[in-house]
């Protein structure tokens, strides 16, 4: 796919998944440029600081200057489904007969050189992927990874390592995850989502069945799912990997993780609530099956600093707390609110939902007078 390619142009480069791939191609010494209708964002600023040229509607003339050496022999175009095929820049490349690929095609190409660990499901993909990558790195497995969010431990949405392991967030949108051939796959949940892609719940389940079939070695799933799995995980003891005794201790959430070999560890998370504990046991199960010792898993989770916009504290005072969370699916909102009620049962809860260019949920807590 990248043979003899000198230039690569990303349409929608400011997206979290697209920007990670753009950083990767830039590190491969390919002339990497991109377009995003969003003029300014932390992700776009980071791309520019790394030396990648980014255009927007205010720089259309500069766009044509910067791509003057591009042609349909030495250049390819990568686009995200968020970009309309009627977009003027998309139409420019199409009219001039450039090779145009989806983001999933490039990820497929990159991942073929690795043993892929894919995390799929309606909820939790980003946090589980970043948790797992942190556990592996902490334990000496220098994995590569592509995330749908930004790790607070590493302040990035991608990692480049020297091991043969790659952690990938397997996105079901537009059936992108069917491009992957993972060694191990984990499925966290199967709630109805992406009605623009899957007209019925059964249609989505069919896509997941294909994804499972594409997995080479092992399937791990939440024990509540009706999936034939090699291992299961859960908050309760009816799974192969499970949690016991979750409680708040020294401003963190402490709990025990039980492993199939009967080993048990105590660990803690610095932030989050029940949904984050379940993400932790999911990541722990993958790490264990990749050969990481339970003791290392526990130590890594205790040092996990979270994910930007996933239960992220912006203000944390005795009389006022402000948290940013990405929850935008009804089930995610339900889990989030229930978790907050457990943590802050005596405080008033306000939810402000932003639905503009990004989904974002700000939660404000005030102690009632």
N, C-alpha and C positions, 0 to 999 in steps of 0.2 A: 504493500500500500504506500509506503514511504520511499520506495526505491526511486532514486534519481529526483526526489522531491527537494527543492531548494526553499520554497516558500509555502507557508500554510496560513490560511485566513479563517478566523473563527467568527461566525455570525452569532451574536449573543454571548460574547466573551466574558461579560460581567456576571454570568450565572456561576454559582458555586462549583458545579460539576465541570462546566466548560473552562473556567479559569484554571482549575487543577490540571487539565489536559494541556492547556496553553503553556503553563509553566513547564510541563514535562517536555514538550516539543522545543521550547526555548532552550532548555538544558541540553537537548540533543543537537544544538547548534543549527537548528532550522530557523530561517527567518520567520518569526511568528508575529502576526499582526491580527487585529480583530476589530469588530464593530459592536457597539452597544448603544441602544437608544438612551440609556441612562447616562447622564453626563458625569455624575460624581458618586462614588461609593467607596467604602474601604477596600473592597476587592479590586475595583478598577484602579484605585490609587496604588495598590500593591503591585499590580501588573505593570503599570507605568514605571514604578520605581525599579522593577527588575529589568527594565530595558525593552519591554514589549510595547509596540506602537498600538494605541487604541484610538479609534475614530468614533465620532458621534455626529448627530445632525448639524452641529455647529462647525464641523470640520469636513464637509463633503468635498470641497475642492482639494483639500490636503489629501484626502483618501485617494483620489485619482493620481496625484503626484507620487504618493508612497507606493502604489502598486504598479508603477509604470514598467517594472521589470518582470511582472507576473505574466505568465502565459499558461495555456492549458496543457503544456507539456511538463513544466517545472513546478507547478503549483496545484494544490488541492484546497477545497473549501470544506470546512466542518461547520455544521449548523445544529442548533438545538430545536426541538419541536416547538419551543416558545416563539421562534421566529416564523412569521407568516411567509408562505411561499410567494405572496404578493409584495413583500417588502422590496423596496427599490434596489437595495444592494444585492439581495438574493437574485432578483431579476437580472441585474447587471451580469453577475457571474453565470447565470443560466443561459442568457442570450449569447454570451461569448464562449459557451460550450466548455466551461471548466468542469473538472470532475468534482462532484458535490456528494459529500457523505454525511450521515448523521453522526452525532456524538458517540452513539453506541458502537458504530463501526470502528472508530479509532480506538475506543476502549477494548474492543474485541481484539484488534491487531496487537495492541500493547500487551494484553494479558496472556496471549498465546505463549509467551516466553516464560511464564511463571506457573507455579502451583497456586491456583486461585482459591481463596476462601471467600465465599459470597454470602452476604447477609441480605435476606429478602424479607418482605412482609409489609403490611400496611403501616405499622408503627414501629418505632425504635431502631430502624436501620442505621441511622447516622450515629446515634449514641453507642450502639453495640459495636459498630465498625471502629469507632475511635477508641473505645475502651479496649477492644481486642488488640488493636495496634499498639496501644500504650503498654499493655501487659507483655506483648511479645518483645517490644523494644527494651522495656525494663528488665526482661529476662535474658537479654543477649541475642534475641532473634531479630536481626536488623531488616525487618520487612519493608516492602513498598506498599503504598496504599493510596486509594482515591476515595475521598469522603464527600458527602453532601452537606457538610458543615465545617466549621473551623475548630480545631482542637485547641483548648486553652493551654495544654501542656506544651505544645509545639508551635502554637500560633500560626497554623497553616491548615490547608484543606487537602494536602497531599504529602506523601513521604516517599523518598527514593532511598532504597536500601541495597545491600549487597547479598542478601539471601535470595532463595528461589521462591519465597512466599510473598504473595500479593493479596492484600485485603481489599475487597471491592464491595461497595454498596450497590446491591443489585436492584435497579429501579424497574418497577413493573409498568411505569407509565410508557405508553406507546410500545409496550412489549419489548422494551430495550433489553431486559435481562435475558431474553432468549438468545442474544448474541454470545452469551458467556458459556463456557464449558468448565464449571468449577470442579475442583478436587473435593471440596466439602462445601455444603450449603446449609445455612440455618434459616428457618422460616419462623418469624416471630408472631405473626397474626394474619388473619385473612378477612378483614372487614371490607365491606363494599366501598370502593373508592374509584375515582377517575371515570365518572360516568360518560365522559366524552370519548373514552377509549373502549370501555367495556359496557355494552348496552345492558347486560344482565350480570348478576353475580356469578352465574354458571359460566359465563364467558371468561371472567377473570380466573375462576378456578381452573378452567381448561388451560389457560396460559401458565398457571403455576404448575400444573401437572407436566407440561412440556419442560418447564424449567427444572423440575425434579428429575425428569428423564435425562436431561443434559448433564446432570451431576454425576461425576465419575465414581466416587468412592463412598461418600457418607452423607446422610441427611440427618440434621438435628432440628427438632421442632418444639414449639410450646406444647405441653401435654394436653391442652384443651383442644388442639386441632385434630381433625380426623385425617391424619397423614401417616402413612406407613413410614416410620422413621427408625434409624439405627439407635438414636438416643433422644430423650426428651428432657426438658427443663421446666421449672415452675417455681412458684413461691411455696408450694406445699410438697409433702413427702411422697406424693404419688408419681414422682418423676425420677429419672436417673440422676439428675443434678437438681438440688433443691435448697431452699433457705429455711432456717429456723431462728427463732428468738430475735426478730428485728426490733430494735428499740433505739431511742435517741440517747446518746451518751457523749458528753462533752461537746455539744453543738454539732455533732455529726451523727450519722445513722450507722449503728453497729449491727452486725448480723453474722450468722454462721452459714458457711457453704458446705454442703455435703456432696461428696464425689462418689462415683460408682465403685471405686476400690475401697470404700468405707472410710476414707480419710476425711477429716473435718478441719476447717480452718475458721478462725475468727477474723473478720476484717471490718472495714468501715468506709463509708463514702462521705465526702465533705459537704455534698449538697444533694438536693432532690428528695424524693420520697419513695413510696412503694414501687412506682413504675421504674425508677432508676435502679432499685434493688433487683428487679426482674431482668433489666438490661444487663446488670452486673453478672448474674448467674448465667445468662446466655453467653456473654463474652468469656466467662470462666470456663464454660463447657467446651468451647472451641479451643481455648488455650490449652486446656488439659489434654484434649485429643490430639493436639499438635506437639505434646511432649513436655509442656511446662509443668514444673512441680507446683502442687497446691500452695506451698509456703510462698513461692514467688508471686503467684496469682494474688494472694491476700495482700502482700506488701505493695504490689503494683496498684491494686484498687484503692488502697489507702492513700496513695499519692496522686490519684486521678483528680484533675482540676476541672473537669467538665467540658462542655461544648458551648460555644457562643450561641446565644438565643435558645438554649435548652435549659430552662429553669435557672437562668442567669440573674444573679442579684446585681442590681444597679444601686440600690440604697438598702441598707440593712441597719436601721436604728430601732430603738425600743418603742418608739411611737409611730414609726412610718417605715414600711418595707415596700420596695418596688422590684418586681421580677419580670424579666422578659422571657417569654416562652413561645415556641413555634407552633404550638397546638392549633390545628385548624380543621381537624376532622371531629365529628360529634363524639366519637368514642375517646379521642385524645382529650377533648375538653372535659368529658365526664371524669376520666382518670385524674386529670390535673386538678380539677376542683375538689374531688374527694381527698386527694393527697394533701391539698392545702388546708382543708378542713381539719385533717388530723394534726397537721403541724401548728396551725394557728386557730384553734377552736374557739378562742375567746375574742378574736379580733374580727372587725368588719371587713368584708371582702368586696372589692370593686374590680370589675373586669372591663377593660377597654380593648375592643377588637379593631385592628387596623387592616383594611383590605384594599390596598392600593397597588403599588408595584411589588410589595412583598407582604406575605402573611406575617403578622406579629401580634402577640397577645401580651399586653402589659397588665400585671396584676398588682393592685395596690392594697395594702393592709393598713388600717388605722385602728388603734386601740380605742374603743368607744369611751366617751367621757362619762 
